[in-house]
Amino acid sequence: MHNPARPRPAGSRALQGAAWLLAGALLLAPPLPTWAPASLSPRAADAGPDGEAPPKGKALKDLVAEYLDAEPAARRALRRDLDARLRPLEPKEAEGLRKTLLDLARKRGPKLHKSGSSWFYEEGRGRYIAEGKPGPVLFIGLHGGGAGSGDAASSASAMGGGGWWWIHPEVLEKTEHGWTDSGTDRFVLDLVQAAKRTAKVDPDRIYITGHSMGGYGSWTLGAQHADVWAGAAPFAGAPTAYYRSPDDKTVVGIQDGILPNLYNLPLHVYQSLDDVQVTPESNIFANQALTELKARFPEGFTWKYVEVNGRGHAAPAEGYMPALEWLASHKRNARPRVVQWQTSLPWKQHFYWLWWEQPEIGAWFEVRAGEDNSIDVTTIQGSGDVTGFSLFVGAPLVDLERPVTVRVDGEQRFQGVVPRTFSTLLMTLPREDDGLLFDARIDLDPR
């Protein structure tokens, strides 16, 4: 695969990436949601214990449908209205709502065919092949290819087994970077959501792997959405590198949103030095960069880099299974006490227990939940502006029965008891993931 030349920005040698600000248009709030009784009027955001109880029955079902179908601006308006109207939730009440809301959301979405070749969207779009017996372990196998080539059958014929359920998607458009072009990355995430609705998939045992362009996809989708996966295994594929110049193929950095996001994601990388299709310099550089990151942040980063010679662009001599078995020995921690997030997608707002309404592209934060019920947000790269930044909190990160302290770059920005709110449950419901469904949040700069 071709790695486009990119000028080297200022900063760490191993972690260069151009950072640019995403400018968003301010949108007018829509009318009050249709589920609300007309006699109610907006209340202050701190409605307090005398506010309304959360909706039940058909009103709850209708609200969930309205929220999940809404655009981002309309969702924000709904959340603001709910915060103004509804009282805080009691712990047992919040726990009961979690199950109810997840059931309602999962009943609305599409499911997969458990085996064979099928279309996920309309006929002719979103092909996938399902193989193996549906169960708790799910592997997403990404095929290779490039401009005008590659299909799901090539991955299905090469990868599989292990007693696991396999889903092999096909890129929506056959381009050089097919796994991140034309909405294919969202298609892969939609497949994961649908797989969890279809079978008893353990959300903490979902893995992504692939060969060649599928290796590039495993690197990129794996890191950008590290909170989805329990591990990633790219074979003979590399992350997008920045070169010194179009004529000088010396790697000077890896694209934003890859290496820091691997803090909590186990990674297995395979590279043959004589591969002329995916030459080794990008993976060599990435391995060295991860080594430097590990030295700097010793609590994070778990990876294996397997470098061989004489295999060209082929699979490992021992096949894929040993690496995949290593991968499958790891489980996702959906609520790690330390998260590193370097943003790269304007639509990726929710990452582990962090939320950013309009991410500053290229910004890099470490967020750490301490044993003393405190949270520290530290800027590693970027402006440090946390406008629209929220922290989802609860066990095991903090004790909601005690005051929580939040510091941003050493400055205290919040201290107090955090209420459980219905709006936070709705805010995190679109992921349909029990580990990422929260009932309490701290808005560092409320919108």
SULKADA-V849499 format. One line per field, one symbol per residue. ss: DSSP state (2 for helix, 1 for strand, 0 for the rest). psi: psi as a letter, one per 40 degrees, with the letter a starting at -180 (. if undefined). Layout:
ss=???
psi=???
This chain:
ss=000000000000222000010000000000000000000000000000000100002222222222222002222222222222210010222222222222222222000000011110000000111110000001111100010010022222220000001111100000000222000222222222222222000000011111102222222222220000001111100000111110011111110000022222011111110000000022222222222222220000001111110000000000002222222200000000011111000000011001110000100111111000011111111000000011110000000000011111001111110001022222222000022200011110000
psi=ihhiihihiiahdefihhhihhhiihihiiiiieehhdeiiiiidgdaeeiiiiiibdddddddddddeiiddddddddddddddiiiiiddddddddddddddddediiiiheiahihdaihehfiihhiihhadhhhhhhiaaaheihidddddddiaaeeihhhhihidhgidfdeeifedddddddddddddddighheefhihiiibddddddddddddfdedieiighhfiiihihididehfhheiiiiecddeedehhhhhhhhdehedgieddddddddddddddddgeeihhihhhhiieebeiiideaddddddddeeiiihegidhhhhhiehdegdhhbfihhdgihheihihhhhieffihhhhhdhadehfhehihhiaiediheeiihhhhhfehheihihhihiddddddeddefhddehieiihhdgi.
